[in-house]
Amino acid sequence: MAKAEDPIVSAAAGALQGTWKNKGEIAVFRGVPFAAPPVGDLRWRPPAPVESWSGERKAQKDGPTAIQRNTAFELFMNALVEGQGWNRLRAAAVKTLLSKAPRPKQSEDCLYLTVRTPSLDAAAKLPVMVWIHGGDHQDGSGTDVYYASNALAELGVVTVSINYRLGLMGYFAHPELAEESEHGFAGNYGTLDQIAALEWVRDNISGFGGDPDNVTIFGESAG
């Protein structure tokens, strides 16, 4: 039986309001901020802590993806079309149609994650798996349609998928940026975003029924 009220979880920065899936068996929280937006003075800087909020923040739709070329989506869809065995004309027509499909919103403000869980009981201490997407550090997101599955949650695993800065915004290095850094280095901001997301999981996942001492990190390609 579907549950009437949306799931609510209290995270360190404030309360989050998610949605139920699978007739109330899986709670999903989308667009959850794990760091401050890396814009303005925070551009090309290590991720900063997210500011807290009052009341319940809706976590019911995906946050923007990192700024990117979008080639990962095109390569995936082209491979899908080519695997159908269609003739050249039909395959070309479908590829052209898909190339005009709307893309997810992109923004520098991209440090969001998604949590899928079968339990909101902190005592459940379910295993946790954190997915880090691939894409040559230039493309992709944790909200790509082929990652939006509740399969692991149905098996009793709390799953987390994350975004991180890509390309120029995520891996640009310059001597002047290194001089401004208290650690004397520049670059790898996307990797630092991944670390910040894992720290968020450590500090918050128990409220989603997960065990912070039983976390597996997995991914593909650059992830």
N, C-alpha and C positions, 0 to 999 in steps of 0.2 A: 504494500500500500504506500502511495506517495505521501511524503510528509508535507504538512501545510506550511510550516514556518521555515524560512531560510536558515541554514546553519550559521552560527556565530562562534567565532574564536577570538580570545583575547591574546594578542601578540604584544611584544615589548613596546611597540610604538603606538598601539591602540587596537580597538576592536575591528574585526574584519567580518563582513557579511558575504557569504558565498552562495552557492546554489547546490541543490541536490540533483544527482543523476542516477540512472538505473533504479528508478522508483524509490528513491530515498536510501539506497544502499551505499552510494558513494557521494561524499561531499567534495566539491571542487571550488577552489579559491584561485581566481585569475587576476592578473594585474596587481600582484602584491609587491609593493616597493621594498627592496632590501638595502637600498642606499639612496642618498640624495641625488637628484638629477644632476648629471655631470655637465653642466652648462655654465656659461659665464666664467667666473673665477675658478670654478671646479673643472673646467675643460682641461684635458691633459694633466690631470692630477689624480692621485689615488682616490678611490671611492670614499666619500664621507658618509657618516651615519645619517640615516633617514630621520627627518623631523617627526616628532609624535603628532598625533591628531586627537581631537575630541570626538565623542560620539562613535557611530559605527560607519566605517568606510566600506563602500560597496566594492567587493572583489568579484565582480560578475562578468567582466569582459577583459580581454587581453589588453595589456599596455602596448605602446608602440614598439616596433622592432628597431634594432640599431640601424643607422644609416648604412646602406650597402648597395651593391650592384644588382642584386636579385637574380644572378645567374644560376644559383643553386636550384631555385624553383623552376626555371626554364629547362635546365638540364634534366631534372627529375621528370617533368611533364613530357619532354621530348622523348626520353627513354621509354616512358609509359606508352606513348603513341607508337613508337617504332616497334614495340613488342606485340602490337596487335596484328601484324601481318597485312596491313592495308597496302593498297597500291600507292604510288608516289603522289598522285594527285589528291587522293583523299587524305593521306597523311599530312601533306603540305597545307591543305585547307584547315584541318583540325589544329595544327600547330599555329597557324595564323590566328585562328579564333582564340586559342588559349593565350596567345601573346597579348591579347587585349583584355584579358581577365583582370579584375581589380586586384591590386596588391595590398598587403597590410600597411597600415600607416607607419612611416619611418620617422624617427626623431632622435636627436641627441639624448633626450630624456627617455632612456630605454631600459633602465635597470629594474626590471620587474621579473617576477617568477610566478609559477603556477604550482599549486599543491593539490593532489588528488588523494583522498584518504577514505578508508572504509570505517574509520572510528574517530570520534572526537574525545575519547576517554584517555586522559593523560596516563592512566594506569595500564592501558593496553600495551604500551611499549612495543609497538609493531616495528619490524625492520623498515629501514628507509633507503630509498635509492634515488640518487640525484643524477639527472641526465644533463650532460653538457653537449650541445649540438656541435656538429662540424661545419665545414664550409670554407676551408683554407684561411680562417681568421678574417674572411672578407664577406661572407654571405651566411644566411640562415638565421634561425631564431628558435627559442625554446617553445614557441607557439605554432610552428609549422604544422600544417594539417596532418601530416603523416606521423606526428608525435602526439597528437591529441587523443590518446587512448586511455581507457580506464582498465585495461587488461591486468596490469600488475596490481592495481588497487583491488580488483576483484579476487586476487589471490592472497590478499591480506598484507600488501606492501604499501606503505606511504610513498608516493612518488612526487618528486619535485623536478621541474624543468625550468631552466634559467635563460635569460638573455645576458649578453655582455657586449661591451663596445668592440667594434670591428674596424678593420682597415685603418685609415688615417686617424680616426678618432680613438682607436684602441691600441695602436702599436707605433705611433709616431714618436721618434726620439730625436732630440736636438740638444746641443751643448748648453744653450741658454735655459732650457727646461731643466737640465741636470743641475745647473747652478742654482736655480730657484728651489730645488728639492732639498728637504732637510736630510735626505739620505744620499744626495749626490748622484742620482740616476734619473733617466727619463725612459719612457716607453713601457711596454707590457701592461698598459692600463687595463686591457681586456682580461688578462690573466689575474690581475688584482681584483677585478670585478668578480671573477669566479671564486676567489678566496673569500671575498666579502659575502657572497651568496652562501657559501658553506658555513661561514660564521653565523649567518642568520639562521640557517638550519639548526646548528648546534644550540642556539639560544632560544629558538621558538618552536621547534618541531614537536616537542612533547605535548603542546596544546592541541596539536592535530593528531594525537594518538601515536606519534612516532617515538622511537628510542634514539636519543642523541648519541648514544654510545654504540649504535649498530647502524652505521651509515655506509653505504656502498656508492662509490662514484663510478659512473659509466658514461660512455659516449661513443662517437664514431669520428673517424678522420681527425680533424683538429680538436675535437672534443675529448 
